[in-house]
Amino acid sequence: MKFISTLLLSAALASSALAGTTTAYSGKSSKMVQPMAPAGCDCFAPGAAFGVFGGGIFPEDDGQDAAGGGVLYDYFFTEYFGFQGSYGLFATSSEHHQFDGSLVLRAPIRSLCIAPYVMGGAGMSVNGDNNTDYHLGAGIEARFASMDCMGVFVDGTYHFAANDQDSDFTVGRVGVKFRF
């Protein structure tokens, strides 16, 4: 019981020490000292972004790897949670069109102005016939506050074909995003 009381008291003291900043007075001249501004960028606020990417598709079956590119649209409801819709076109033996909708969970690191993220969702590929798929992936994005929060990103997603296990594939992307 004594251990639990000590632990709770320590937690209360530690949380009050981190409760926030206050304005302080320095020296005899009673000048007000402003608290320090938070370090890092504010580029991961809620809102929309448009992006373009280049990348590759890497099939699990006998298909050949192929390059391509596409466009995407992000909308974040909070700085941590959002939605992404994307379209990619890859130059396989016939054109592979990939439409995806993803829920995105990111963890911004403000001091470095980067945000690692994970995403998952569903999509449809059109390559002679229509196939539904589900995907999981991860990536990282860096934003540049001096360039109106323009971002660069790299990510990868593994797509599980809904109807045929031999049709699984991976998509890797590198691109830029612009907030608006």
GROMACS elastic network, one bead per residue, 0.5 to 0.9 nm:
[ bonds ]
;  ai    aj funct       b0    kb
    1     4     6  0.52296   500
    1     5     6  0.63020   500
    1     6     6  0.86733   500
    2     5     6  0.51622   500
    2     6     6  0.61877   500
    2     7     6  0.85914   500
    3     6     6  0.51625   500
    3     7     6  0.61157   500
    3     8     6  0.86799   500
    4     8     6  0.61377   500
    4     9     6  0.85487   500
    5     8     6  0.52048   500
    5     9     6  0.61301   500
    5    10     6  0.85537   500
    6     9     6  0.51409   500
    6    10     6  0.60827   500
    6    11     6  0.85887   500
    7    10     6  0.51502   500
    7    11     6  0.61943   500
    7    12     6  0.86685   500
    8    11     6  0.50980   500
    8    12     6  0.61663   500
    8    13     6  0.86670   500
    9    12     6  0.51083   500
    9    13     6  0.62260   500
    9    14     6  0.85907   500
   10    13     6  0.51843   500
   10    14     6  0.60814   500
   10    15     6  0.85697   500
   11    14     6  0.50919   500
   11    15     6  0.60705   500
   11    16     6  0.85728   500
   12    15     6  0.52529   500
   12    16     6  0.62285   500
   12    17     6  0.86750   500
   13    16     6  0.52311   500
   13    17     6  0.62769   500
   13    18     6  0.88847   500
   14    17     6  0.51221   500
   14    18     6  0.65289   500
   14    19     6  0.87559   500
   15    18     6  0.51477   500
   15    19     6  0.60434   500
   16    20     6  0.82788   500
   17    20     6  0.77508   500
   18    21     6  0.81974   500
   21    35     6  0.64596   500
   21    36     6  0.85451   500
   22    34     6  0.84767   500
   22    35     6  0.68198   500
   23    32     6  0.69920   500
   23    33     6  0.62753   500
   23    34     6  0.59964   500
   23    35     6  0.61729   500
   24    31     6  0.85797   500
   24    32     6  0.61555   500
   24    33     6  0.55560   500
   24    34     6  0.73676   500
   24    35     6  0.79486   500
   25    28     6  0.87435   500
   25    29     6  0.86127   500
   25    30     6  0.55126   500
   25    31     6  0.56789   500
   25    33     6  0.58982   500
   26    29     6  0.72815   500
   26    30     6  0.58553   500
   26    31     6  0.58878   500
   26    32     6  0.67822   500
   26    33     6  0.68228   500
   27    30     6  0.60515   500
   27    31     6  0.73718   500
   28    31     6  0.81304   500
   34    37     6  0.87065   500
   36    39     6  0.83748   500
   38    41     6  0.86273   500
   38   110     6  0.88511   500
   38   111     6  0.86051   500
   39   110     6  0.70808   500
   39   111     6  0.55672   500
   39   112     6  0.89796   500
   40   109     6  0.81540   500
   40   112     6  0.62697   500
   40   113     6  0.62133   500
   41    44     6  0.79702   500
   41   109     6  0.88478   500
   41   110     6  0.53902   500
   41   111     6  0.67364   500
   41   112     6  0.76888   500
   41   113     6  0.55106   500
   41   143     6  0.83354   500
   41   144     6  0.82118   500
   41   145     6  0.63298   500
   41   149     6  0.87711   500
   42    45     6  0.63531   500
   42   110     6  0.69960   500
   42   113     6  0.78768   500
   42   145     6  0.75901   500
   42   149     6  0.84399   500
   43    46     6  0.89671   500
   43   110     6  0.84164   500
   43   113     6  0.73498   500
   43   143     6  0.65049   500
   43   144     6  0.77051   500
   43   145     6  0.63860   500
   43   148     6  0.83296   500
   43   149     6  0.53841   500
   43   150     6  0.84847   500
   43   151     6  0.89235   500
   43   179     6  0.87963   500
   44    47     6  0.83789   500
   44    76     6  0.87234   500
   44    78     6  0.87172   500
   44    79     6  0.54988   500
   44    80     6  0.83163   500
   44   108     6  0.68764   500
   44   110     6  0.83559   500
   44   113     6  0.82718   500
   44   114     6  0.87405   500
   44   115     6  0.81284   500
   44   143     6  0.80925   500
   44   149     6  0.83767   500
   45    76     6  0.79028   500
   45    77     6  0.88334   500
   45    78     6  0.68723   500
   45    79     6  0.50133   500
   45    80     6  0.87734   500
   46    75     6  0.74629   500
   46    77     6  0.53530   500
   46    79     6  0.51128   500
   46    80     6  0.83319   500
   46    81     6  0.86784   500
   46    82     6  0.84216   500
   47    74     6  0.80582   500
   47    75     6  0.55462   500
   47    76     6  0.52693   500
   47    77     6  0.67089   500
   47    78     6  0.79521   500
   47    79     6  0.84267   500
   47    82     6  0.89912   500
   47   179     6  0.75696   500
   47   180     6  0.75970   500
   48    73     6  0.73101   500
   48    74     6  0.54444   500
   48    76     6  0.64304   500
   48    77     6  0.89617   500
   48   178     6  0.85890   500
   48   179     6  0.59090   500
   48   180     6  0.59651   500
   49    72     6  0.83483   500
   49    73     6  0.58637   500
   49    74     6  0.50544   500
   49    75     6  0.65069   500
   49    76     6  0.87106   500
   49   177     6  0.61562   500
   49   178     6  0.52957   500
   49   180     6  0.58474   500
   50    71     6  0.76004   500
   50    72     6  0.59147   500
   50    74     6  0.63867   500
   50    75     6  0.89965   500
   50   176     6  0.84940   500
   50   177     6  0.54999   500
   50   178     6  0.53641   500
   50   179     6  0.64971   500
   50   180     6  0.76866   500
   51    70     6  0.85420   500
   51    71     6  0.56483   500
   51    72     6  0.50838   500
   51    73     6  0.63226   500
   51    74     6  0.80984   500
   51   151     6  0.88210   500
   51   175     6  0.69619   500
   51   176     6  0.54744   500
   51   178     6  0.61530   500
   51   179     6  0.87694   500
   52    69     6  0.75316   500
   52    70     6  0.57939   500
   52    72     6  0.62576   500
   52    73     6  0.89989   500
   52   174     6  0.85718   500
   52   175     6  0.55865   500
   52   176     6  0.57703   500
   52   177     6  0.67377   500
   53    68     6  0.85969   500
   53    69     6  0.53512   500
   53    70     6  0.54102   500
   53    71     6  0.61953   500
   53    72     6  0.79745   500
   53    88     6  0.84432   500
   53   153     6  0.87665   500
   53   173     6  0.61401   500
   53   174     6  0.54232   500
   53   176     6  0.65229   500
   53   177     6  0.87734   500
   54    67     6  0.76190   500
   54    68     6  0.58261   500
   54    70     6  0.65417   500
   54    71     6  0.89529   500
   54    88     6  0.86710   500
   54   172     6  0.84528   500
   54   173     6  0.57080   500
   54   174     6  0.55464   500
   54   175     6  0.61511   500
   55    66     6  0.85641   500
   55    67     6  0.57670   500
   55    68     6  0.54492   500
   55    69     6  0.55809   500
   55    70     6  0.84004   500
   55    88     6  0.88030   500
   55    90     6  0.83297   500
   55   171     6  0.71558   500
   55   172     6  0.53395   500
   55   174     6  0.60195   500
   55   175     6  0.83696   500
   56    65     6  0.69421   500
   56    66     6  0.55021   500
   56    68     6  0.57555   500
   56    69     6  0.77094   500
   56    90     6  0.70939   500
   56   170     6  0.82665   500
   56   171     6  0.57652   500
   56   172     6  0.54039   500
   56   173     6  0.67247   500
   57    64     6  0.85704   500
   57    65     6  0.56521   500
   57    66     6  0.54283   500
   57    67     6  0.64680   500
   57    68     6  0.77174   500
   57    90     6  0.69003   500
   57    91     6  0.88863   500
   57    92     6  0.84219   500
   57   169     6  0.68834   500
   57   170     6  0.57747   500
   57   172     6  0.66035   500
   57   173     6  0.89898   500
   58    63     6  0.80022   500
   58    64     6  0.71192   500
   58    66     6  0.69268   500
   58   168     6  0.89685   500
   58   169     6  0.55355   500
   58   170     6  0.50598   500
   58   171     6  0.63010   500
   58   172     6  0.81949   500
   59    62     6  0.73144   500
   59    63     6  0.56710   500
   59    64     6  0.67397   500
   59    65     6  0.64477   500
   59    66     6  0.89060   500
   59   166     6  0.87467   500
   59   167     6  0.70213   500
   59   168     6  0.62905   500
   59   170     6  0.63450   500
   59   171     6  0.86579   500
   60    63     6  0.73164   500
   60   166     6  0.66131   500
   60   167     6  0.66179   500
   60   168     6  0.55657   500
   60   169     6  0.53432   500
   60   170     6  0.78686   500
   61    64     6  0.84433   500
   61   166     6  0.56157   500
   61   167     6  0.63960   500
   61   168     6  0.75000   500
   61   169     6  0.81528   500
   62   166     6  0.89240   500
   63    66     6  0.89784   500
   63    92     6  0.78619   500
   63    93     6  0.81543   500
   64    92     6  0.68900   500
   64    93     6  0.79179   500
   65    91     6  0.88650   500
   65    92     6  0.72599   500
   66    90     6  0.61535   500
   66    91     6  0.55272   500
   66    92     6  0.54091   500
   66    93     6  0.86887   500
   67    89     6  0.85874   500
   67    90     6  0.56052   500
   67    91     6  0.59758   500
   67    92     6  0.79055   500
   68    88     6  0.70470   500
   68    89     6  0.55040   500
   68    91     6  0.60119   500
   68    92     6  0.89159   500
   69    87     6  0.84208   500
   69    88     6  0.54361   500
   69    89     6  0.56718   500
   69    90     6  0.65934   500
   69   173     6  0.79357   500
   70    86     6  0.73431   500
   70    87     6  0.54731   500
   70    89     6  0.60489   500
   70    90     6  0.86589   500
   71    85     6  0.86663   500
   71    86     6  0.58005   500
   71    87     6  0.55579   500
   71    88     6  0.66152   500
   72    84     6  0.69247   500
   72    85     6  0.56341   500
   72    87     6  0.63550   500
   72    88     6  0.85562   500
   72   177     6  0.85445   500
   73    83     6  0.83249   500
   73    84     6  0.56450   500
   73    85     6  0.53402   500
   73    86     6  0.63585   500
   73   177     6  0.87779   500
   74    82     6  0.71473   500
   74    83     6  0.58140   500
   74    85     6  0.66319   500
   74    86     6  0.86747   500
   74   177     6  0.88999   500
   75    81     6  0.88027   500
   75    82     6  0.55156   500
   75    83     6  0.53792   500
   75    84     6  0.64625   500
   75    85     6  0.89038   500
   76    79     6  0.63370   500
   76    80     6  0.73525   500
   76    81     6  0.57154   500
   76    83     6  0.62466   500
   76    84     6  0.84982   500
   76   104     6  0.83817   500
   77    80     6  0.78603   500
   77    81     6  0.60066   500
   77    82     6  0.54435   500
   77    83     6  0.81867   500
   78    81     6  0.54068   500
   78    82     6  0.69385   500
   79    82     6  0.79327   500
   79   106     6  0.76217   500
   79   107     6  0.80902   500
   79   108     6  0.75447   500
   80   104     6  0.80677   500
   80   105     6  0.56594   500
   80   107     6  0.59879   500
   80   108     6  0.73586   500
   80   117     6  0.88913   500
   81   103     6  0.75895   500
   81   104     6  0.58230   500
   81   106     6  0.64778   500
   81   107     6  0.89881   500
   82   102     6  0.85173   500
   82   103     6  0.59872   500
   82   104     6  0.51573   500
   82   105     6  0.66607   500
   82   106     6  0.83922   500
   83   101     6  0.73720   500
   83   102     6  0.57079   500
   83   104     6  0.56583   500
   83   105     6  0.87612   500
   83   119     6  0.89047   500
   84   100     6  0.80106   500
   84   101     6  0.58231   500
   84   102     6  0.51136   500
   84   103     6  0.64223   500
   84   104     6  0.69132   500
   84   119     6  0.87961   500
   85    99     6  0.76437   500
   85   100     6  0.57001   500
   85   102     6  0.63809   500
   86    98     6  0.79466   500
   86    99     6  0.58822   500
   86   100     6  0.52568   500
   86   101     6  0.65929   500
   86   102     6  0.84985   500
   87    97     6  0.72434   500
   87    98     6  0.55891   500
   87   100     6  0.65292   500
   88    96     6  0.80309   500
   88    97     6  0.58028   500
   88    99     6  0.66618   500
   88   100     6  0.86323   500
   89    95     6  0.68206   500
   89    96     6  0.56770   500
   89    98     6  0.63307   500
   90    94     6  0.86520   500
   90    95     6  0.60057   500
   90    96     6  0.50582   500
   90    97     6  0.65617   500
   90    98     6  0.80881   500
   91    94     6  0.66060   500
   91    95     6  0.52453   500
   91    96     6  0.64642   500
   92    95     6  0.56138   500
   92    96     6  0.61603   500
   92   127     6  0.86085   500
   93    96     6  0.83972   500
   94   127     6  0.64127   500
   94   128     6  0.73701   500
   95   126     6  0.79926   500
   95   127     6  0.59415   500
   95   128     6  0.80809   500
   96   125     6  0.67341   500
   96   126     6  0.57630   500
   96   128     6  0.81720   500
   97   124     6  0.81887   500
   97   125     6  0.55417   500
   97   126     6  0.50281   500
   97   127     6  0.64687   500
   98   123     6  0.71757   500
   98   124     6  0.59685   500
   98   126     6  0.65620   500
   98   127     6  0.87876   500
   99   122     6  0.86300   500
   99   123     6  0.53230   500
   99   124     6  0.52349   500
   99   125     6  0.62984   500
   99   126     6  0.84796   500
  100   121     6  0.72582   500
  100   122     6  0.59341   500
  100   124     6  0.65659   500
  100   125     6  0.86063   500
  100   133     6  0.88755   500
  100   134     6  0.87625   500
  100   135     6  0.85598   500
  101   120     6  0.81769   500
  101   121     6  0.56984   500
  101   122     6  0.57237   500
  101   123     6  0.60265   500
  102   119     6  0.59838   500
  102   120     6  0.51485   500
  102   122     6  0.67024   500
  102   123     6  0.84541   500
  102   135     6  0.82715   500
  102   136     6  0.87118   500
  103   118     6  0.85080   500
  103   119     6  0.55263   500
  103   120     6  0.56243   500
  103   121     6  0.61235   500
  104   117     6  0.67877   500
  104   118     6  0.58989   500
  104   120     6  0.68724   500
  104   121     6  0.88839   500
  105   116     6  0.87248   500
  105   117     6  0.55655   500
  105   118     6  0.54732   500
  105   119     6  0.62557   500
  106   115     6  0.60873   500
  106   116     6  0.57218   500
  106   118     6  0.64038   500
  106   119     6  0.84999   500
  106   140     6  0.87075   500
  107   114     6  0.85315   500
  107   115     6  0.53609   500
  107   116     6  0.57402   500
  107   117     6  0.62678   500
  108   111     6  0.89310   500
  108   112     6  0.86953   500
  108   113     6  0.71282   500
  108   114     6  0.58528   500
  108   116     6  0.67497   500
  108   117     6  0.84715   500
  108   141     6  0.89912   500
  109   112     6  0.57470   500
  109   113     6  0.58433   500
  109   114     6  0.54537   500
  109   115     6  0.57808   500
  109   116     6  0.82212   500
  110   114     6  0.67669   500
  110   115     6  0.81619   500
  111   114     6  0.81473   500
  112   115     6  0.86711   500
  112   142     6  0.82460   500
  113   141     6  0.85930   500
  113   142     6  0.59587   500
  113   143     6  0.57075   500
  113   144     6  0.72213   500
  113   145     6  0.81219   500
  114   140     6  0.70676   500
  114   141     6  0.55336   500
  114   143     6  0.62149   500
  115   139     6  0.85457   500
  115   140     6  0.56474   500
  115   141     6  0.52282   500
  115   142     6  0.64490   500
  115   143     6  0.84421   500
  116   138     6  0.75855   500
  116   139     6  0.58025   500
  116   141     6  0.62728   500
  116   142     6  0.87239   500
  117   137     6  0.85412   500
  117   138     6  0.56043   500
  117   139     6  0.54194   500
  117   140     6  0.59389   500
  117   141     6  0.79433   500
  117   155     6  0.88165   500
  118   136     6  0.76586   500
  118   137     6  0.57376   500
  118   139     6  0.64853   500
  118   140     6  0.87255   500
  119   135     6  0.81214   500
  119   136     6  0.58226   500
  119   137     6  0.52731   500
  119   138     6  0.60411   500
  119   139     6  0.84688   500
  119   157     6  0.82038   500
  120   134     6  0.75885   500
  120   135     6  0.54269   500
  120   137     6  0.62747   500
  120   138     6  0.87091   500
  120   157     6  0.82919   500
  121   133     6  0.87018   500
  121   134     6  0.57534   500
  121   135     6  0.54743   500
  121   136     6  0.67962   500
  122   132     6  0.74806   500
  122   133     6  0.57354   500
  122   135     6  0.59621   500
  122   136     6  0.89087   500
  122   159     6  0.85734   500
  123   131     6  0.84961   500
  123   132     6  0.59004   500
  123   133     6  0.52911   500
  123   134     6  0.61305   500
  123   135     6  0.76424   500
  123   159     6  0.86378   500
  124   130     6  0.68176   500
  124   131     6  0.55907   500
  124   133     6  0.58843   500
  124   134     6  0.85102   500
  125   129     6  0.80658   500
  125   130     6  0.58266   500
  125   131     6  0.52530   500
  125   132     6  0.64561   500
  125   133     6  0.74748   500
  126   129     6  0.55904   500
  126   131     6  0.65095   500
  127   130     6  0.67326   500
  127   131     6  0.83034   500
  131   161     6  0.71097   500
  131   162     6  0.73500   500
  131   163     6  0.74139   500
  131   164     6  0.87724   500
  131   167     6  0.89767   500
  132   160     6  0.87536   500
  132   161     6  0.62707   500
  132   162     6  0.55534   500
  132   163     6  0.73956   500
  133   159     6  0.60533   500
  133   160     6  0.53768   500
  133   163     6  0.80988   500
  133   168     6  0.83045   500
  134   158     6  0.82788   500
  134   159     6  0.55144   500
  134   160     6  0.51631   500
  134   161     6  0.65749   500
  134   162     6  0.69339   500
  135   157     6  0.61482   500
  135   158     6  0.53823   500
  135   160     6  0.59794   500
  135   161     6  0.87122   500
  135   170     6  0.89426   500
  136   156     6  0.84769   500
  136   157     6  0.53854   500
  136   158     6  0.55533   500
  136   159     6  0.68462   500
  136   160     6  0.85723   500
  137   155     6  0.71597   500
  137   156     6  0.54371   500
  137   158     6  0.61468   500
  137   159     6  0.87515   500
  138   154     6  0.87494   500
  138   155     6  0.56350   500
  138   156     6  0.58667   500
  138   157     6  0.66878   500
  139   153     6  0.71866   500
  139   154     6  0.55699   500
  139   156     6  0.63766   500
  139   157     6  0.87567   500
  140   152     6  0.85430   500
  140   153     6  0.57142   500
  140   154     6  0.57932   500
  140   155     6  0.64634   500
  141   151     6  0.64777   500
  141   152     6  0.56368   500
  141   154     6  0.66753   500
  141   155     6  0.85316   500
  142   150     6  0.84289   500
  142   151     6  0.53804   500
  142   152     6  0.54322   500
  142   153     6  0.63821   500
  143   147     6  0.84598   500
  143   148     6  0.88259   500
  143   149     6  0.53392   500
  143   150     6  0.55404   500
  143   152     6  0.65275   500
  143   153     6  0.87624   500
  143   177     6  0.87122   500
  144   147     6  0.54427   500
  144   148     6  0.69284   500
  144   150     6  0.55210   500
  144   151     6  0.62195   500
  144   152     6  0.86288   500
  145   148     6  0.54600   500
  145   150     6  0.72313   500
  146   149     6  0.67863   500
  146   150     6  0.84848   500
  147   150     6  0.56805   500
  147   151     6  0.88117   500
  148   178     6  0.81608   500
  148   179     6  0.77658   500
  149   177     6  0.87488   500
  149   178     6  0.71758   500
  149   179     6  0.67452   500
  150   176     6  0.72618   500
  150   177     6  0.58259   500
  150   179     6  0.66333   500
  151   175     6  0.84024   500
  151   176     6  0.54956   500
  151   178     6  0.64734   500
  151   179     6  0.83477   500
  152   174     6  0.75909   500
  152   175     6  0.57047   500
  152   177     6  0.61819   500
  153   173     6  0.79789   500
  153   174     6  0.57264   500
  153   175     6  0.54500   500
  153   176     6  0.61945   500
  153   177     6  0.77533   500
  154   172     6  0.76358   500
  154   173     6  0.56509   500
  154   175     6  0.66262   500
  154   176     6  0.89960   500
  155   171     6  0.84286   500
  155   172     6  0.59301   500
  155   173     6  0.54515   500
  155   174     6  0.67329   500
  156   170     6  0.70802   500
  156   171     6  0.56035   500
  156   173     6  0.62020   500
  156   174     6  0.89744   500
  157   169     6  0.85738   500
  157   170     6  0.56710   500
  157   171     6  0.53525   500
  157   172     6  0.66133   500
  157   173     6  0.87343   500
  158   168     6  0.76130   500
  158   169     6  0.60566   500
  158   171     6  0.65271   500
  158   172     6  0.89010   500
  159   167     6  0.87378   500
  159   168     6  0.56227   500
  159   169     6  0.53052   500
  159   170     6  0.58693   500
  159   171     6  0.77325   500
  160   163     6  0.89479   500
  160   164     6  0.85532   500
  160   165     6  0.71219   500
  160   167     6  0.76312   500
  160   169     6  0.70447   500
  160   170     6  0.88738   500
  161   164     6  0.55650   500
  161   165     6  0.58475   500
  161   166     6  0.78149   500
  161   167     6  0.57043   500
  161   168     6  0.52163   500
  161   169     6  0.80651   500
  162   165     6  0.74747   500
  162   167     6  0.88806   500
  162   168     6  0.88982   500
  163   167     6  0.84081   500
  164   167     6  0.55928   500
  164   168     6  0.76761   500
  165   168     6  0.58702   500
  166   169     6  0.87413   500
